[in-house]
Amino acid sequence: MLQEIGGLEEWRTIMDALRYNTLTDTVKSLLTEEKEELKFLIERYLIDEQRKEIYGSYQNSLKEDEKG
């Protein structure tokens, strides 16, 4: 069956698209208040990711500084 649709990578791409479509359809069906909460959470997650990246860069610069 996987050969019929172009292999495993194409299968994963199709599945990812289906999940994304399901996610967007679900978000569209939420109440405004629920969408606002979701927006707030996503913004928090993005801020947390940026903090982790900054901290990782800081740690890498410390290691490079120790090497000289």
C-alpha positions in Angstrom: 0.0 0.0 0.0 2.8 2.5 0.8 4.2 2.0 -2.7 0.9 3.1 -4.1 1.1 6.5 -2.4 4.8 7.1 -3.0 6.4 5.6 0.1 6.8 6.3 3.8 7.8 9.9 3.6 4.8 10.8 1.4 2.6 8.9 3.8 3.9 10.9 6.7 3.3 14.1 4.8 -0.3 13.1 4.2 -0.8 12.2 7.8 0.7 15.4 9.0 -1.6 17.4 6.7 -4.6 15.5 8.0 -3.6 16.1 11.6 -3.1 19.8 10.8 -6.5 20.1 9.1 -8.1 18.3 12.0 -6.4 20.7 14.4 -7.4 23.8 12.5 -11.0 22.6 12.1 -11.1 21.9 15.9 -9.8 25.4 16.7 -12.3 27.0 14.4 -15.1 25.3 16.3 -14.0 26.6 19.7 -15.8 29.4 21.5 -14.1 32.8 21.4 -13.1 32.4 25.1 -11.5 29.0 24.3 -9.6 30.5 21.4 -8.3 33.3 23.6 -7.1 30.8 26.1 -5.4 28.7 23.4 -3.7 31.9 22.1 -2.5 32.8 25.6 -1.1 29.3 26.0 0.7 29.2 22.7 2.2 32.6 23.4 3.5 31.3 26.7 4.9 28.2 25.1 6.7 30.3 22.5 8.2 32.5 25.2 9.4 29.4 27.1 11.0 28.1 23.9 12.8 31.4 23.4 14.1 31.4 26.9 15.4 27.8 26.5 17.2 28.9 23.3 18.7 31.9 24.9 19.9 29.8 27.9 21.3 27.2 25.5 23.2 29.9 23.6 24.5 31.3 26.9 25.8 27.8 28.0 27.5 27.3 24.6 29.2 30.7 24.9 30.5 29.8 28.4 31.9 26.5 27.0 33.6 28.4 24.1 34.9 31.0 26.5 36.5 28.2 28.7 38.2 26.7 25.7 39.7 30.1 24.9 
